[in-house]
């Protein structure tokens, strides 16, 4: 054996290699170029499908996100509001309105002449009759002026008498030509002037006599003295350039007046001749009766009320002028009303309104208030107990706007 034969290398002969290449693979496939190309195409198709799937998934998720964002944006644009349901009240058969009693006749008493108060005869609370003397004023200046005017009147009357005689004589002499016509005319004209002077003096005397009569102050009507603002010795100045001072105040209380502002929605109750009941806190359980004698026949635009006058007989003087009373007026028929919080009202140029939720949208309806309780108001028209009224409506609320009712809505129908 040679050294080459003794070398144990494993290099096969070329024939052996070719035979091995032609042997089939254990898995039954043969490693051919066509098979490799088929595998590459399959893998490429799978990669393209995967890429298309990823692209589609991204586009779809973005479209879904945009749709969801749009939906949430639209939902967020719909305002969420709290609502309350009107509270139904009992049918209204009468209305109770506040009022103040007033004397049927009420007058301040002033002096018409200047001087000093000499005496007063009645104090506050005194009942006086018409024409009864209340006070006297000393007027020495007026007395002296009256004496002077009387003297001037006597002088004027004396001059008038002589002027009459002179004019009569001149008229007789002018017929005989003893005096001229000019002198006769002057005598007649002088008679007219003296006569006017005498009448003026007489008028001045009457004026001063009238001022002197104002020294005595009399009651203008039957009533009671409610104020006395003077005393003996007080200076009384009735000058035209000074502020007059009230001496007495007198009121007639046998009949009292009440002026009541009736809301427009209850103006039907303000019928002349209808009866009214009066209650006062100082007379618990006692009812006084009055008669609605007249109304203004015009609604006050500022307050939307009708002014009415109620007269109450007060022969014993039990009711006093200025007392606060509650006037009960009967309504012609029953009126149903509901009560809502004040923060549901909307004040706009269209008038008083409230916002309601109907079919998921806002609706503005006009309402009329009968009574205002401060935190709440009584509504007599425009609302039903089943209406969902929006609380604290915004200025941007308009009819037809989509709105969402919150879960914190207060109460429910009829509550």
C-alpha positions as CSV (number, residue, x, y, z in Angstrom):
1,X,0.0,0.0,0.0
2,X,1.4,3.3,-1.0
3,X,1.3,6.5,1.1
4,X,-1.5,7.9,-0.9
5,X,-3.5,4.9,-0.3
6,X,-2.7,5.2,3.3
7,X,-4.2,8.8,3.4
8,X,-7.7,8.6,4.9
9,X,-9.1,11.7,3.1
10,X,-12.9,11.6,2.3
11,X,-12.8,13.3,-1.1
12,X,-15.1,11.3,-3.3
13,X,-14.5,10.6,-6.9
14,X,-16.4,12.7,-9.5
15,X,-18.6,9.8,-10.4
16,X,-19.7,9.5,-6.8
17,X,-20.6,13.1,-6.5
18,X,-22.8,13.0,-9.6
19,X,-24.6,10.0,-8.3
20,X,-25.3,11.6,-5.1
21,X,-26.7,14.7,-6.8
22,X,-29.2,12.7,-8.7
23,X,-30.5,10.9,-5.6
24,X,-33.9,12.1,-4.4
25,X,-34.4,14.1,-1.1
26,X,-35.8,12.3,1.8
27,X,-38.9,14.5,1.9
28,X,-39.8,13.5,-1.7
29,X,-39.0,16.9,-3.3
30,X,-36.2,17.6,-5.6
31,X,-34.3,20.8,-5.3
32,X,-35.0,22.3,-8.7
33,X,-35.0,26.1,-9.8
34,X,-38.8,26.0,-10.6
35,X,-39.6,24.9,-7.1
36,X,-37.5,27.8,-5.6
37,X,-39.3,30.4,-7.8
38,X,-42.7,29.1,-6.7
39,X,-41.8,29.4,-3.1
40,X,-40.6,33.0,-3.6
41,X,-43.8,34.0,-5.4
42,X,-45.8,32.5,-2.6
43,X,-43.9,34.3,0.1
44,X,-44.2,37.6,-1.9
45,X,-47.9,37.2,-2.3
46,X,-48.3,36.5,1.4
47,X,-46.2,39.6,2.2
48,X,-48.4,41.8,-0.1
49,X,-51.5,40.4,1.4
50,X,-50.2,41.2,4.9
51,X,-49.2,44.7,3.8
52,X,-52.7,45.3,2.3
53,X,-54.2,44.0,5.5
54,X,-52.2,46.4,7.6
55,X,-53.0,49.3,5.3
56,X,-56.7,48.5,5.3
57,X,-56.7,48.1,9.0
58,X,-55.0,51.5,9.5
59,X,-57.4,53.3,7.1
60,X,-60.4,51.6,8.7
61,X,-59.4,52.4,12.2
62,X,-58.7,56.0,11.2
63,X,-62.2,56.3,9.6
64,X,-63.8,54.7,12.6
65,X,-61.9,57.2,14.9
66,X,-63.0,60.1,12.7
67,X,-66.6,59.0,12.8
68,X,-66.5,58.5,16.5
69,X,-64.9,61.9,17.0
70,X,-67.5,63.6,14.8
71,X,-70.3,61.8,16.7
72,X,-68.8,62.9,20.1
73,X,-68.3,66.4,18.8
74,X,-72.0,66.6,17.7
75,X,-73.1,65.2,21.1
76,X,-70.9,67.6,22.9
77,X,-72.5,70.5,20.9
78,X,-75.9,69.6,22.3
79,X,-76.3,71.5,25.6
80,X,-77.3,69.5,28.7
81,X,-79.9,71.3,30.9
82,X,-81.6,70.6,34.1
83,X,-85.4,70.8,34.2
84,X,-88.1,71.1,36.8
85,X,-91.8,70.3,36.5
86,X,-94.4,72.9,37.5
87,X,-96.0,72.4,40.8
88,X,-99.8,72.5,40.5
89,X,-101.7,74.6,43.0
90,X,-105.3,74.4,44.2
91,X,-107.9,76.1,42.0
92,X,-108.0,79.9,42.8
93,X,-111.4,81.2,43.8
94,X,-110.2,84.5,45.2
95,X,-107.1,86.7,45.1
96,X,-105.5,88.4,48.2
97,X,-103.8,91.7,47.5
98,X,-102.2,94.2,49.9
99,X,-103.5,97.7,50.4
100,X,-103.3,100.7,52.7
101,X,-106.3,102.4,54.3
102,X,-106.8,106.1,53.6
103,X,-109.1,108.7,55.0
104,X,-112.0,109.5,52.7
105,X,-111.1,113.2,53.1
106,X,-107.7,114.3,54.2
107,X,-106.6,117.9,54.3
108,X,-103.8,120.0,55.8
109,X,-104.9,123.3,57.4
110,X,-102.8,126.4,56.7
111,X,-103.2,130.1,57.7
112,X,-104.2,132.7,55.2
113,X,-103.1,135.7,57.3
114,X,-99.9,136.6,59.1
115,X,-99.7,137.1,62.8
116,X,-99.2,135.2,66.1
117,X,-101.2,132.2,67.3
118,X,-103.5,133.4,70.0
119,X,-105.1,130.1,71.0
120,X,-105.8,126.6,69.8
121,X,-108.8,124.6,70.9
122,X,-108.3,121.0,69.7
123,X,-105.4,118.6,69.9
124,X,-104.6,115.4,68.0
125,X,-107.2,112.7,68.2
126,X,-110.0,115.2,68.8
127,X,-113.3,114.7,66.8
128,X,-114.5,118.0,65.3
129,X,-117.5,119.1,63.4
130,X,-117.6,121.1,60.2
131,X,-117.3,124.8,61.0
132,X,-116.0,124.3,64.5
133,X,-113.3,126.8,65.6
134,X,-109.8,125.3,65.7
135,X,-107.6,128.3,66.5
136,X,-107.3,132.0,66.5
137,X,-104.5,134.3,65.2
138,X,-103.7,137.8,66.4
139,X,-103.1,140.1,63.3
140,X,-102.5,143.6,64.6
141,X,-101.0,144.7,61.2
142,X,-104.1,143.6,59.4
143,X,-106.3,145.3,61.9
144,X,-104.5,148.6,61.4
145,X,-104.5,148.2,57.6
146,X,-108.3,147.7,57.8
147,X,-108.8,150.8,59.8
148,X,-106.7,152.8,57.3
149,X,-108.6,151.3,54.4
150,X,-111.9,152.2,56.1
151,X,-110.8,155.8,56.5
152,X,-109.7,156.0,52.9
153,X,-113.2,154.6,51.9
154,X,-114.9,157.4,54.0
155,X,-112.8,160.0,52.2
156,X,-113.6,158.6,48.8
157,X,-117.3,158.5,49.5
158,X,-117.2,162.1,50.7
159,X,-115.4,163.1,47.5
160,X,-118.0,161.1,45.5
161,X,-120.9,163.0,47.2
162,X,-119.4,166.5,46.4
163,X,-118.6,165.4,42.8
164,X,-122.2,164.3,42.3
165,X,-123.5,167.7,43.5
166,X,-121.0,169.6,41.3
167,X,-121.8,167.6,38.2
168,X,-125.5,168.0,38.8
169,X,-125.2,171.8,39.2
170,X,-123.0,172.2,36.1
171,X,-125.5,170.3,34.0
172,X,-128.3,172.6,35.2
173,X,-126.3,175.7,34.5
174,X,-125.1,174.7,31.1
175,X,-128.7,174.8,29.8
176,X,-128.9,178.5,30.7
177,X,-125.5,179.3,29.3
178,X,-124.1,180.3,32.7
179,X,-121.2,177.9,32.4
180,X,-119.4,176.5,29.4
181,X,-119.9,173.0,28.1
182,X,-116.2,172.3,28.7
183,X,-116.5,173.0,32.4
184,X,-119.6,170.8,32.6
185,X,-117.8,167.9,30.9
186,X,-114.9,168.2,33.3
187,X,-117.3,168.1,36.3
188,X,-119.0,165.0,34.9
189,X,-115.6,163.3,34.2
190,X,-114.4,164.1,37.7
191,X,-117.6,162.4,39.1
192,X,-116.7,159.2,37.2
193,X,-113.1,159.3,38.5
194,X,-114.1,159.9,42.1
195,X,-116.7,157.1,41.8
196,X,-114.0,154.6,40.6
197,X,-111.7,155.7,43.5
198,X,-114.5,155.1,46.0
199,X,-115.2,151.6,44.5
200,X,-111.5,150.8,44.8
201,X,-111.4,151.8,48.4
202,X,-114.4,149.7,49.1
203,X,-112.8,146.7,47.5
204,X,-109.7,147.2,49.6
205,X,-111.8,147.2,52.7
206,X,-113.5,144.0,51.8
207,X,-110.1,142.4,51.1
208,X,-108.8,143.3,54.5
209,X,-112.0,142.2,56.2
210,X,-111.6,138.9,54.5
211,X,-108.0,138.7,55.8
212,X,-109.2,139.6,59.2
213,X,-111.7,136.8,59.0
214,X,-108.9,134.4,58.5
215,X,-107.8,135.1,62.1
216,X,-110.2,132.4,63.0
217,X,-109.5,128.9,61.6
218,X,-112.4,126.5,61.2
219,X,-112.8,122.8,60.5
220,X,-113.6,122.3,56.8
221,X,-115.5,119.0,57.4
222,X,-116.3,116.4,60.1
223,X,-113.2,114.5,61.1
224,X,-110.5,114.0,63.6
225,X,-107.3,116.1,64.1
226,X,-104.4,113.9,63.2
227,X,-101.6,116.5,63.6
228,X,-101.1,119.9,65.4
229,X,-97.9,121.6,64.3
230,X,-98.2,125.0,66.1
231,X,-98.6,126.4,69.6
232,X,-99.6,129.6,71.4
233,X,-97.3,132.5,70.4
234,X,-95.9,130.9,67.3
235,X,-95.3,133.2,64.4
236,X,-97.6,132.6,61.5
237,X,-96.2,133.8,58.2
238,X,-98.6,133.5,55.3
239,X,-96.5,135.6,52.9
240,X,-96.3,134.6,49.2
241,X,-92.5,134.3,49.3
242,X,-92.3,132.0,52.3
243,X,-92.9,128.3,52.7
244,X,-96.3,127.8,54.3
245,X,-96.4,125.9,57.6
246,X,-99.2,123.4,58.3
247,X,-101.1,124.2,61.5
248,X,-103.4,121.2,61.7
249,X,-104.2,118.1,59.8
250,X,-107.7,116.8,59.7
251,X,-109.0,113.5,58.3
252,X,-112.5,112.1,57.8
253,X,-112.5,108.4,58.8
254,X,-116.2,107.4,59.0
255,X,-115.5,106.0,55.5
256,X,-112.1,104.8,54.5
257,X,-110.7,104.3,51.0
258,X,-108.3,101.6,49.8
259,X,-106.5,101.7,46.5
260,X,-105.5,98.3,45.3
261,X,-103.4,97.3,42.2
262,X,-105.1,94.2,40.7
263,X,-102.9,92.2,38.3
264,X,-104.1,92.3,34.7
265,X,-104.9,88.5,34.6
266,X,-107.4,89.1,37.5
267,X,-108.9,92.3,36.2
268,X,-112.2,90.5,35.7
269,X,-112.6,90.5,39.5
270,X,-112.4,94.3,39.6
271,X,-116.1,94.9,38.8
272,X,-117.8,98.0,40.2
273,X,-120.3,97.1,42.9
274,X,-118.6,93.8,43.9
275,X,-117.9,93.0,47.5
276,X,-114.5,92.7,49.0
277,X,-113.4,91.3,52.4
278,X,-110.6,92.9,54.4
279,X,-108.4,91.3,57.0
280,X,-105.8,92.9,59.3
281,X,-103.1,91.3,61.4
282,X,-104.1,93.4,64.4
283,X,-107.6,91.9,64.2
284,X,-107.1,88.2,63.9
285,X,-110.2,86.3,62.9
286,X,-112.2,89.4,62.2
287,X,-113.4,90.3,58.7
288,X,-114.3,93.8,57.5
289,X,-116.5,94.3,54.4
290,X,-116.0,96.9,51.7
291,X,-117.4,97.7,48.3
292,X,-115.5,98.2,45.1
293,X,-116.8,101.5,43.9
294,X,-114.7,102.3,40.9
295,X,-111.6,101.4,38.8
296,X,-109.2,103.2,36.6
297,X,-110.6,101.5,33.4
298,X,-107.0,101.4,32.2
299,X,-104.1,99.0,32.7
300,X,-100.9,100.5,34.0
301,X,-98.3,99.7,31.3
302,X,-95.4,99.7,33.8
303,X,-96.9,97.3,36.4
304,X,-99.5,95.6,34.2
305,X,-102.1,96.2,37.0
306,X,-105.6,97.8,37.2
307,X,-106.0,100.4,40.0
308,X,-109.3,100.0,41.9
309,X,-110.9,101.8,44.9
310,X,-112.6,100.0,47.7
311,X,-114.6,102.0,50.2
312,X,-115.1,100.6,53.8
313,X,-117.7,102.0,56.3
314,X,-116.0,102.8,59.6
315,X,-118.6,104.4,61.8
316,X,-116.9,103.4,65.1
317,X,-113.4,104.4,63.9
318,X,-112.1,100.9,64.6
319,X,-110.0,101.0,61.4
320,X,-107.3,103.7,61.3
321,X,-106.0,105.5,58.2
322,X,-102.7,104.1,57.0
323,X,-103.3,100.6,58.2
324,X,-101.9,97.7,56.2
325,X,-104.7,95.4,55.1
326,X,-105.3,92.3,52.9
327,X,-108.1,92.7,50.4
328,X,-109.8,89.5,49.3
329,X,-111.5,89.7,45.9
330,X,-113.7,87.0,44.5
331,X,-113.0,85.7,41.0
332,X,-115.8,85.2,38.5
333,X,-114.7,81.6,38.0
334,X,-112.0,79.2,39.2
335,X,-108.5,79.8,37.9
336,X,-105.9,77.0,37.9
337,X,-102.3,77.9,38.3
338,X,-98.8,76.3,38.6
339,X,-95.7,77.4,40.5
340,X,-92.2,77.4,39.0
341,X,-88.8,78.7,40.3
342,X,-87.9,82.3,39.4
343,X,-84.7,81.2,37.7
344,X,-86.6,79.6,34.9
345,X,-88.0,82.8,33.5
346,X,-86.6,84.4,30.3
347,X,-86.9,88.1,29.9
348,X,-86.7,89.1,26.2
349,X,-88.2,91.7,23.9
350,X,-90.9,89.1,23.0
351,X,-92.1,89.3,26.6
352,X,-91.9,86.9,29.5
353,X,-91.2,83.3,28.4
354,X,-90.0,80.0,29.7
355,X,-88.0,77.2,27.9
356,X,-89.5,73.7,27.6
357,X,-88.1,70.4,26.4
358,X,-90.3,68.7,23.9
359,X,-89.2,65.8,21.7
360,X,-85.5,66.5,22.5
361,X,-85.7,70.1,21.4
362,X,-86.2,73.4,23.1
363,X,-89.4,75.3,22.8
364,X,-90.1,78.9,24.1
365,X,-93.6,79.6,25.4
366,X,-95.0,82.9,26.8
367,X,-96.4,82.8,30.3
368,X,-98.3,85.2,32.6
369,X,-97.5,85.7,36.3
370,X,-100.2,86.3,38.8
371,X,-98.1,86.4,42.0
372,X,-94.4,86.8,42.7
373,X,-93.1,85.0,45.8
374,X,-89.5,85.9,45.3
375,X,-87.8,82.5,44.7
376,X,-90.8,81.3,42.8
377,X,-93.7,82.7,40.8
378,X,-97.3,81.6,40.2
379,X,-98.2,81.1,36.5
380,X,-101.8,81.3,35.4
381,X,-101.4,80.6,31.7
382,X,-98.9,79.0,29.3
383,X,-97.8,75.9,31.4
384,X,-99.1,72.5,32.3
385,X,-97.9,70.4,35.3
386,X,-96.4,67.8,32.8
387,X,-94.1,70.4,31.0
388,X,-90.3,70.0,31.5
389,X,-89.2,73.6,32.3
390,X,-85.5,74.4,31.7
391,X,-83.7,75.8,34.8
392,X,-81.3,78.7,34.3
393,X,-81.8,79.0,30.5
394,X,-78.8,80.5,28.6
395,X,-79.1,83.6,26.5
396,X,-78.3,81.6,23.4
397,X,-81.3,79.3,23.9
398,X,-83.6,79.4,20.8
399,X,-86.7,77.5,19.8
400,X,-85.9,74.3,17.9
401,X,-82.4,73.9,19.4
402,X,-81.5,70.3,20.3
403,X,-81.1,69.9,24.1
404,X,-80.4,67.0,26.4
405,X,-82.0,66.6,29.8
406,X,-79.6,65.9,32.6
407,X,-80.2,63.1,35.1
408,X,-80.3,65.7,37.9
409,X,-83.7,67.1,36.9
410,X,-85.6,68.3,39.9
411,X,-88.8,66.6,40.8
412,X,-91.3,65.2,38.3
413,X,-94.8,65.9,37.0
414,X,-97.1,66.8,39.8
415,X,-94.3,67.1,42.4
